[in-house]
Amino acid sequence: MEMKKRISLELRNRKPAEVAELVVDNCRSSDGEVEGLTDEYSELEILSMVNIGLTSLSKLPSLPKLRKLEVSDNTISGGLDTLAEKCPNLTYLNLSGNKIKELSTIEVLNLKNLTSLDLYSCEVTTLDEYRESVFELLPQLTYLDGYDQEDNEVPDSENDNDDDDEAGPPGDDDEDDEDEDDDEDEGSEGDEDEVGLSYLMKDGIQDEEDDGDYVEEEEDDEEEEEEDGDEDGVRGEKRKRDADDEGDDGDEDDE
């Protein structure tokens, strides 16, 4: 994809002045120069143009707020003096994998805020006393190829700064974690309430069943009493009939 088209797509319905970070890696510059990028990107702070076929940065527009520039894996061999004029606030520059052969090529990086420079896989790194020479030429540097003059590696916090900026204001993650914890607590309380409610409902159902059994037992007792009463009545009527029959027999004897 051409660089101009890629930049246009990366706008995503925003105005150039609203863009703080722009990544156009692995697209293609038609003539080896920066294309499609203008002075309108005045708020741009991070620019990545990795492996896009750049041979020069001479057409880079003025980007006064740019602090991080990634142009590794291109074929840039010179013309770095333009950075001091167009990107005065640059703090990090990655030129790894380019055609930089001489110390004089990087000597022109008169950027007072430049603290980190990467030149991995550039021919200049094979020179004798390469590191000592670069730190001498660029005294403002703190890190060269990821290490300071005492061979201390760049702290993780330095590398993560840009990621933190992209993630949002500090504290957002903590707030999200707290919200998740609150949701979990509320969920646990809800589960406990549901369990308690289910238990109470179960007890209520059991009580109703027990009451039903008690009512059924009472009805059974009443039916038994009624049956006993009926049997007593039948026996009484039988005795009465027997007595009447005996009385009739007596009357006949008297006659």
GUKETI-239085 format. One line per 4 residues: number of its first residue (from 1); their letters; for each residue x, y, z of N, C-alpha, C. Coordinates in steps of 0.05 Angstrom, whole numbers, plus 32768, in hexadecimal, padded with zeros to 4 digits. Layout:
# GUKETI-239085
NUM) A) X Y Z X Y Z X Y Z  ...
END
This chain:
# GUKETI-239085
1) MEMK) 8011 7FE8 8000 8000 8000 8000 8012 8019 8000  800A 802D 7FF0 801A 8045 7FEF 8018 8055 8009  802D 8064 8010 802E 8072 8029 8018 8087 802C  8012 8095 8016 7FFD 80AA 8017 7FE2 809D 801F
5) KRIS) 7FDB 8087 8012 7FC2 807A 8017 7FC1 806F 8034  7FD8 8064 803D 7FD9 8059 8058 7FD4 806F 806D  7FE1 8086 8069 7FDD 809C 807B 7FC0 80A5 807C  7FB4 80A6 8064 7F98 80AE 8062 7F86 809B 8071
9) LELR) 7F8B 8081 806F 7F7C 806D 807E 7F7F 806F 809C  7F98 8075 80A4 7F9E 8077 80C1 7F91 8090 80CE  7F88 80A2 80BE 7F7A 80BA 80CA 7F60 80B1 80D7  7F52 809E 80CB 7F39 8094 80D7 7F25 80AA 80DE
13) NRKP) 7F20 80BA 80CA 7F0C 80D0 80CC 7F15 80E6 80E0  7F2E 80E7 80E6 7F38 80FC 80F7 7F46 8111 80E6  7F49 8129 80F1 7F59 813D 80E4 7F76 8139 80EB  7F89 8140 80D9 7FA5 813C 80DE 7FAE 8148 80F9
17) AEVA) 7FA3 815F 8101 7FAB 816C 811A 7FA2 815C 8132  7F91 8148 812F 7F86 8139 8145 7F96 811F 814A  7FAA 811A 8138 7FB9 8101 8139 7FD2 8105 814A  7FD5 80F4 815F 7FED 80F5 8170 8000 80DF 816A
21) ELVV) 7FF6 80C9 815F 8007 80B2 8158 8000 80A8 813C  8014 80A3 812C 8010 8099 8111 8023 8083 810B  8018 806C 8103 8028 8054 80FD 8022 804C 80E0  8036 804D 80CF 8032 8046 80B2 8047 8031 80AA
25) DNCR) 804E 801F 80BC 8063 800B 80B6 805B 7FF9 809E  806F 7FF1 808F 806C 7FDE 807A 805B 7FE6 8062  8056 8000 8060 8049 800A 8047 8060 8010 8034  805C 8020 801F 8071 8025 800C 8072 8042 8003
29) SSDG) 808A 804D 8005 808F 8068 7FFB 8098 8065 7FDE  808B 8074 7FCC 8090 8071 7FAF 80AB 807B 7FA6  80B5 8090 7FB4 80CF 809B 7FAB 80E4 809C 7FC1  80DF 808D 7FD7 80F2 808C 7FED 80F1 80A4 7FFF
33) EVEG) 80DD 80B5 7FFB 80D9 80CD 800C 80BF 80CA 801C  80BD 80DB 8031 80A4 80DB 8041 808E 80E7 8030  8077 80DA 802E 8061 80E3 801E 8047 80E3 802E  8036 80F7 8028 801C 80F8 8035 801C 8104 8051
37) LTDE) 8033 810A 805B 8035 8116 8076 803A 8134 8073  802A 8145 8081 802D 8162 807E 8030 816F 8099  8033 818A 8098 8036 819A 80B0 801C 819A 80C0  8006 8190 80B4 7FEC 8190 80C2 7FED 817C 80DA
41) YSEL) 7FFF 816A 80DA 8001 8157 80F0 8011 8163 8107  8008 817A 8110 8016 818A 8123 8017 817E 813F  8004 816C 8145 8003 8160 8160 800F 8144 8161  801C 813C 814C 8027 8121 814A 803F 811E 815D
45) EILS) 803E 8109 816E 8053 8104 8182 8062 80EA 817C  8055 80D7 816F 8062 80BD 8169 805D 80B7 814B  8073 80B2 813D 8072 80AC 8121 8082 8093 811B  8076 807F 810F 8084 8066 8108 8082 8061 80EA
49) MVNI) 8099 8060 80DD 809A 805B 80C0 80AF 8045 80BB  80AA 802E 80C6 80BD 8017 80C4 80B9 8008 80A9  80CF 8003 809C 80CF 7FF3 8083 80BB 7FFD 806E  80BF 8016 8066 80AE 8021 8051 80BE 802A 8039
53) GLTS) 80D8 8024 8039 80E8 802B 8022 80F4 8047 8022  80F6 8054 8039 8101 806F 803B 811F 806F 8036  8128 8083 8026 8144 8087 8022 814D 80A2 802D  8139 80B2 8034 813F 80CD 803E 8129 80D7 8050
57) LSKL) 8130 80EA 8062 811B 80F7 8073 8119 8115 806C  8123 811C 8055 8124 8139 804D 8108 8145 8049  80F4 8134 8043 80D9 813F 803F 80C7 813B 8058  80D3 8135 806E 80C4 8133 8087 80BA 814E 808E
61) PSLP) 80A0 8152 8094 8095 816C 809A 809D 8175 80B6  8097 818D 80BD 809D 8197 80D8 8089 818A 80EC  8095 817C 80FF 8084 816F 8114 808F 8177 812F  8087 818E 8138 8093 819A 8151 808E 818A 816A
65) KLRK) 807A 8179 816B 8074 816A 8184 807E 814D 8182  808A 8145 816C 8092 812A 8168 80A9 8123 817C  80A5 810D 818B 80BA 8105 819F 80C4 80E9 819A  80B6 80DA 8189 80BF 80BF 8183 80BD 80BA 8165
69) LEVS) 80D4 80B2 8159 80D4 80AD 813C 80E1 8092 8136  80D1 8081 812A 80DA 8066 8122 80DD 8064 8104  80F6 8061 80FA 80FA 805F 80DD 810E 8048 80D8  810C 8033 80E7 811E 801C 80E3 8117 800C 80CA
73) DNTI) 812B 7FFC 80C1 8127 7FEB 80AA 8120 7FFA 8090  812D 8011 808C 812C 8020 8073 8148 8021 8067  814C 8033 8054 8167 8035 8048 8171 8052 804B  816C 805E 8061 8176 807A 8066 8194 8079 806A
77) SGGL) 81A1 808B 805C 81BF 808C 805E 81C9 80A7 8067  81B7 80BB 8068 81C0 80D6 8070 81A9 80E9 8072  81AF 8103 8073 819A 8117 8074 818C 811A 808F  8199 8111 80A4 818C 8112 80BE 818C 812D 80CB
81) DTLA) 819B 8140 80BF 819C 815B 80CB 8181 8168 80CA  816F 815F 80B9 8154 816B 80B7 8144 8167 80D1  814B 8152 80E0 813B 814B 80F8 813E 8161 810D  8155 816D 8110 8159 8182 8124 8146 819A 811F
85) EKCP) 8141 81A0 8106 8130 81B6 80FF 8112 81AF 8100  810B 8197 80F7 80EF 8190 80F4 80E3 8181 810D  80F4 8175 811C 80EB 8166 8134 80FC 816D 814C  80FB 8186 8155 810D 818F 816A 8108 8182 8185
89) NLTY) 80F1 8175 818A 80EB 8169 81A3 80EE 814A 81A3  80FC 8140 818F 8100 8123 818D 8110 8118 81A4  8106 8103 81B1 8114 80F7 81C8 811E 80DB 81C1  8111 80CE 81AD 8118 80B2 81A6 8119 80B0 8188
93) LNLS) 812F 80A4 817D 8132 80A1 8161 813D 8085 815B  812E 8076 814A 8136 805B 8143 813E 805A 8126  8158 8057 8121 8163 8056 8105 816E 803A 80FF  8166 8026 810E 8171 800B 810B 816B 8001 80EE
97) GNKI) 817E 7FF1 80E4 817A 7FE5 80CA 817B 7FF7 80B2  8188 800F 80B5 818B 8021 809F 81A8 8020 8094  81AE 8032 8081 81C9 8032 8074 81DB 8047 8080  81DC 8048 8099 81ED 805C 80A7 8209 804F 80AC
101) KELS) 821D 805B 80A0 8238 804F 80A0 824C 805F 80B0  8248 8079 80B1 825C 808B 80BD 8251 809A 80D5  8263 80A0 80E8 825B 80AF 8100 8252 80CB 80F8  825D 80D6 80E3 8256 80F1 80DA 8238 80F3 80D3
105) TIEV) 822C 80DC 80CB 8210 80DC 80C3 81FE 80E2 80DB  8206 80D9 80F2 81F5 80DD 810A 81FF 80F5 811B  8216 80FF 8114 8221 8116 8123 820F 812E 8121  81FF 8130 810C 81EE 8147 8107 81D4 8146 8118
109) LNLK) 81D1 8132 8128 81B8 8130 8139 81BA 8142 8151  81B9 815C 814C 81BA 8170 8161 819F 8175 816D  8196 8160 817A 817B 8161 8187 8180 8160 81A5  817A 8177 81B3 8181 8179 81CF 8170 8166 81E1
113) NLTS) 8159 815D 81D7 8148 814B 81E7 814B 812E 81E0  815C 8128 81CC 8160 810C 81C4 816F 80FC 81DA  8162 80E9 81E5 816E 80D9 81FB 8172 80BC 81F3  8165 80B3 81DD 8168 8096 81D5 816B 8094 81B7
117) LDLY) 8180 8086 81AE 8185 8082 8192 818B 8064 818D  817E 8059 8179 8183 803D 8171 818E 803C 8155  81A4 802D 8153 81B2 802A 8139 81B8 800C 8133  81A8 7FFB 813F 81AD 7FDE 813B 81AF 7FD8 811D
121) SCEV) 81C0 7FC6 8116 81C3 7FBC 80FA 81CB 7FD1 80E6  81D5 7FE7 80F0 81E1 7FFB 80DE 81FF 7FF6 80DD  820B 7FFB 80C6 8228 7FF5 80C3 8239 8005 80D6  822F 801C 80DE 823F 802D 80F0 8245 801F 810B
125) TTLD) 8234 800C 8112 8238 7FFF 812C 8250 7FEC 812C  825C 7FE7 8115 8273 7FD5 8113 828E 7FE5 8117  828C 7FFF 8119 82A4 800F 811C 82B1 800B 8137  82CB 800F 8138 82D9 800C 8152 82CF 8023 8165
129) EYRE) 82CC 801C 817E 82C3 802F 8192 82AA 803E 818A  8298 802F 817D 827F 803B 8173 826F 8048 8189  826A 803A 819F 8259 8044 81B4 8266 805D 81C1  827F 805B 81C8 828D 8072 81D4 828C 808A 81C2
133) SVFE) 828F 8086 81A8 828F 809C 8195 8274 80AA 8193  825F 809A 8193 8244 80A5 8190 823D 80B5 81A9  8243 80AA 81C1 823D 80B9 81D9 824D 80D3 81DB  8264 80D3 81CF 8275 80EB 81CF 826A 8100 81BB
137) LLPQ) 8261 80F6 81A4 8255 8108 8190 823A 8114 8198  822A 8103 81A7 820F 810B 81AF 820D 8108 81CD  8218 811B 81DC 8218 811A 81F9 81FC 811B 8206  81E8 8124 81F7 81CD 8124 8202 81C1 8108 8204
141) LTYL) 81CD 80F5 81F7 81C2 80D9 81F7 81C5 80CC 8212  81B1 80BD 821A 81B2 80AC 8232 81B5 808F 822A  81A7 8088 8215 81A7 806C 820C 81AE 8069 81EE  81C0 8056 81E8 81C7 8050 81CD 81C2 8032 81C9
145) DGYD) 81B2 802C 81B6 81AA 8010 81B1 81A0 8001 81CA  8191 8010 81DA 8184 8004 81F2 8195 8003 820B  81AD 800E 820B 81BF 800E 8222 81CC 8029 8227  81D1 8030 8240 81DF 8049 8246 81FD 8044 8245
149) QEDN) 820D 8058 824D 822A 8056 824B 8236 8041 825E  8227 803B 8273 8231 8026 8286 8225 800B 827F  8219 8008 8267 820D 7FEF 825E 81F5 7FE7 826F  81E7 7FFB 827A 81CE 7FF5 8287 81B7 7FF7 8273
153) EVPD) 81A6 7FE3 8273 8190 7FE2 825F 817B 7FF7 8265  816D 7FFF 8250 8157 8012 8253 8142 8006 8266  813A 8014 827B 8125 8009 828D 810B 8004 827E  80FC 7FF1 8288 80E2 7FEB 827B 80D0 8003 827B
157) SEND) 80D2 8013 8290 80C0 802A 8292 80C5 803D 827B  80DE 803F 8272 80E4 8051 825B 80D6 8046 8242  80D7 802C 823E 80CB 8020 8226 80AD 8021 8227  80A1 8021 823F 8084 801F 8242 8076 803A 8242
161) NDDD) 8086 8050 8242 8079 806A 8244 8066 806F 822E  806E 8068 8215 805C 806D 81FE 8044 805C 8200  8046 8043 8209 802F 8032 820C 801C 803D 8220  8027 8049 8236 8015 8055 824A 8006 806C 823F
165) DEAG) 8014 807C 822E 8007 8093 8222 7FEF 808A 8210  7FF3 8074 8202 7FDF 806B 81F0 7FC7 805F 81FF  7FCE 8053 8217 7FB9 8045 8226 7FA5 8058 8233  7FAE 8071 8238 7F9B 8084 8244 7FA8 808F 825D
169) PPGD) 7F99 80A1 826C 7FA3 80AE 8284 7FAA 8099 8299  7FBE 809F 82AA 7FC6 808D 82C0 7FAF 8088 82D2  7FAC 8070 82DB 7F97 8069 82EE 7F7F 805C 82E2  7F7D 805D 82C7 7F66 8051 82B9 7F65 8033 82BE
173) DDED) 7F7D 8026 82BC 7F7E 8009 82C0 7F76 8002 82DC  7F80 8012 82EF 7F79 800C 830B 7F5B 800F 8310  7F4F 8024 8304 7F33 8027 8308 7F23 8010 82FB  7F2D 8007 82E4 7F20 7FF1 82D7 7F22 7FD8 82E8
177) DEDE) 7F3A 7FD3 82F4 7F3D 7FBC 8306 7F2A 7FBE 831E  7F28 7FD7 8329 7F16 7FDA 8340 7EF9 7FD4 8338  7EF2 7FDE 8320 7ED6 7FDA 8317 7ED1 7FBC 8313  7EE5 7FAD 8308 7EE2 7F91 8305 7EDF 7F83 8320
181) DDDE) 7EF0 7F8C 8334 7EED 7F80 834E 7ED2 7F85 835A  7EC8 7F9E 8357 7EAE 7FA5 8361 7E98 7F93 8354  7E9B 7F90 833A 7E87 7F7F 832C 7E88 7F63 8336  7EA0 7F58 833B 7EA2 7F3D 8346 7E96 7F3B 8361
185) DEGS) 7E9B 7F50 8373 7E90 7F4F 838D 7E71 7F50 838C  7E67 7F62 837A 7E4A 7F64 8377 7E3F 7F4A 836D  7E4D 7F3D 835B 7E44 7F23 8350 7E44 7F0E 8366  7E58 7F0E 8377 7E59 7EFB 838D 7E42 7EFF 83A0
189) EGDE) 7E3D 7F1A 83A7 7E27 7F20 83B9 7E0D 7F18 83AD  7E0B 7F1C 8392 7DF2 7F15 8385 7DEE 7EF7 8386  7E04 7EE8 8382 7E01 7ECA 8383 7DF9 7EC1 839F  7E05 7ECF 83B4 7DFE 7EC7 83CF 7DE1 7ECD 83D4
193) DEVG) 7DD7 7EE5 83CA 7DBB 7EEC 83CE 7DA9 7ED7 83C1  7DB2 7ECF 83A8 7DA1 7EBB 839A 7DA0 7EA1 83A8  7DB8 7E99 83B3 7DB9 7E80 83C2 7DA8 7E82 83DB  7DAA 7E99 83E9 7D9A 7E9C 8401 7D7C 7E9C 83FB
197) LSYL) 7D75 7EAA 83E5 7D59 7EAB 83DD 7D4F 7E8F 83D5  7D60 7E81 83C7 7D58 7E65 83BF 7D54 7E54 83D7  7D66 7E58 83EB 7D64 7E47 8403 7D4A 7E4D 8412  7D44 7E67 8414 7D2B 7E6F 8422 7D13 7E64 8413
201) MKDG) 7D13 7E67 83F8 7CFD 7E5D 83E9 7CFA 7E3F 83EC  7D11 7E32 83ED 7D10 7E14 83F0 7D04 7E0D 840B  7D0C 7E1C 8420 7D01 7E18 843B 7CE3 7E1D 843B  7CDB 7E33 842D 7CBF 7E39 842C 7CAF 7E23 841E
205) IQDE) 7CBA 7E19 8408 7CAC 7E03 83FA 7CAA 7DEB 840B  7CC0 7DE5 841A 7CC0 7DCD 842C 7CAB 7DD0 8442  7CAA 7DE9 844D 7C96 7DEE 8462 7C7A 7DEA 8457  7C75 7DF4 843E 7C5A 7DF1 8432 7C54 7DD3 842E
209) EDDG) 7C69 7DC4 8426 7C64 7DA8 8422 7C5E 7D9A 843D  7C6D 7DA2 8452 7C68 7D97 846C 7C4C 7D9D 8476  7C44 7DB7 8471 7C29 7DBF 8479 7C14 7DAE 846A  7C1A 7DA9 8450 7C07 7D9A 8440 7C05 7D7D 844B
213) DYVE) 7C1C 7D72 8453 7C1B 7D57 845F 7C0B 7D57 8479  7C0E 7D6D 8489 7BFF 7D6E 84A2 7BE1 7D70 849D  7BD9 7D80 8489 7BBD 7D82 8482 7BB2 7D68 8479  7BC2 7D5A 8468 7BB9 7D40 845F 7BB5 7D2C 8475
217) EEED) 7BC8 7D2D 8489 7BC5 7D1B 84A0 7BAC 7D21 84B0  7BA6 7D3C 84B4 7B8D 7D43 84C2 7B75 7D39 84B3  7B75 7D3C 8499 7B5E 7D32 8489 7B5B 7D14 848C  7B72 7D06 848B 7B70 7CE9 848E 7B65 7CE1 84A9
221) DEEE) 7B6D 7CF0 84BF 7B62 7CEB 84DA 7B44 7CEF 84DB  7B3B 7D05 84CE 7B1F 7D0B 84CE 7B0F 7CF5 84C0  7B1A 7CEC 84A9 7B0C 7CD7 849A 7B0A 7CBE 84AB  7B20 7CB7 84BA 7B20 7C9F 84CA 7B0B 7CA1 84E0
225) EEED) 7B09 7CBB 84EC 7AF5 7CBF 8501 7AD9 7CBC 84F6  7AD5 7CC6 84DE 7ABA 7CC4 84D2 7AB3 7CA7 84CD  7AC7 7C98 84C3 7AC2 7C7C 84BE 7ABB 7C6D 84D8  7ACA 7C73 84ED 7AC5 7C67 8507 7AA9 7C6E 8510
229) GDED) 7AA1 7C87 850C 7A86 7C90 8515 7A71 7C82 8505  7A76 7C7E 84EC 7A62 7C70 84DB 7A5F 7C53 84E4  7A76 7C46 84EB 7A75 7C2B 84F4 7A65 7C28 850E  7A6A 7C3C 8520 7A5C 7C3C 853A 7A3E 7C3F 8536
233) GVRG) 7A37 7C51 8523 7A1B 7C55 851D 7A0E 7C3C 8512  7A1C 7C2E 8501 7A11 7C15 84F5 7A0C 7C00 850B  7A20 7BFE 851D 7A1D 7BEA 8533 7A06 7BF2 8545  7A03 7C0C 8549 79ED 7C15 855B 79D2 7C0E 854E
237) EKRK) 79CF 7C13 8535 79B6 7C0E 8528 79B1 7BF0 8528  79C6 7BE0 8525 79C2 7BC3 8525 79B8 7BB9 8541  79C4 7BC5 8556 79BC 7BBD 8571 799F 7BC5 8576  7997 7BDD 856A 797C 7BE6 856E 7968 7BD3 8560
241) RDAD) 7970 7BCA 8548 795E 7BB8 8539 795C 7B9D 8548  7972 7B94 8553 7972 7B7B 8562 795F 7B7E 857A  7961 7B95 8588 7950 7B99 859F 7933 7B99 8597  792D 7BA6 8581 7911 7BA7 8577 7907 7B8B 8571
245) DEGD) 7919 7B7B 8564 7911 7B60 855D 790B 7B4F 8576  791C 7B53 858C 7917 7B44 85A5 78FD 7B4D 85B1  78F6 7B66 85AF 78DD 7B71 85BB 78C5 7B64 85AC  78C7 7B62 8593 78B1 7B56 8583 78AD 7B39 858B
249) DGDE) 78C3 7B2A 858F 78C1 7B0E 8597 78B4 7B0C 85B2  78BA 7B1E 85C5 78AE 7B1D 85DF 7890 7B21 85DE  7887 7B32 85CE 786A 7B39 85CB 785C 7B20 85C1  7868 7B12 85AE 785B 7AFB 85A3 7859 7AE5 85B8
253) DDE) 786C 7AE2 85CA 786B 7ACE 85DF 7854 7AD4 85F2  7850 7AED 85FA 783B 7AF5 860C 7820 7AEE 8601  781D 7AF1 85E8 7803 7AEB 85DC 77FE 7ACD 85DD
END
